[in-house]
């Protein structure tokens, strides 16, 4: 459980509206347009920073204070910085999206993403993912939500969004990948035993309800400046084949990028 408790320290919002371009059958200029609308470039920088800092914090908290530990931490920092470099994340996601996404829905995707509601969501997601705003998130979850629960209609909308985006499973998979990456870097050339990952996944699966609650609170924080009407419109997009296709491709690309 100690490893899982450390993993829970990762602050990560599911990325709901992102896209990219790469070599493939889909027109690159169109994909570039979608990428520009997504706001994903900023989120890569924030995500890379968060995973690197949390990996280092995990290492510092577990290693004894000696020269060998300092060498391991140096290796860990170098490895995490390279693994979570924004350029690497971007390139991996672009390649997967080019492979996974059909151009059938691109016109509709661009239309939706260029709209006021989607762009407001992108701005709020970027704001929430900024590490400088971590204290605001912690205050909202631990103080504001304790003092005043959200209205039921608001909670229902956010839970609907969590379910339709598959945010819980995506978050759990990325957290597992983050912990495994740190462990692989620290042990060097040795391979992580398969049973280690299996055990971690089993334990985290047993905590799925807690993760769902965590993601729900994060979504309440992220979209708190949207009106009920705006949030309802945003959620409704995920009922359309175009955005479902986009969301599926994004999920696959992010999971692969953080392996």
Secondary structure as GFF3:
##gff-version 3
##sequence-region A 1 259
A	DSSP	alpha_helix	2	7	.	.	.	ID=ss1
A	DSSP	alpha_helix	28	38	.	.	.	ID=ss2
A	DSSP	alpha_helix	40	62	.	.	.	ID=ss3
A	DSSP	alpha_helix	67	83	.	.	.	ID=ss4
A	DSSP	alpha_helix	86	100	.	.	.	ID=ss5
A	DSSP	three_ten_helix	103	105	.	.	.	ID=ss6
A	DSSP	alpha_helix	106	113	.	.	.	ID=ss7
A	DSSP	alpha_helix	116	129	.	.	.	ID=ss8
A	DSSP	three_ten_helix	131	133	.	.	.	ID=ss9
A	DSSP	alpha_helix	134	139	.	.	.	ID=ss10
A	DSSP	pi_helix	140	144	.	.	.	ID=ss11
A	DSSP	alpha_helix	145	147	.	.	.	ID=ss12
A	DSSP	alpha_helix	152	165	.	.	.	ID=ss13
A	DSSP	alpha_helix	167	187	.	.	.	ID=ss14
A	DSSP	alpha_helix	194	205	.	.	.	ID=ss15
A	DSSP	alpha_helix	208	222	.	.	.	ID=ss16
A	DSSP	alpha_helix	228	237	.	.	.	ID=ss17
A	DSSP	alpha_helix	241	257	.	.	.	ID=ss18
###
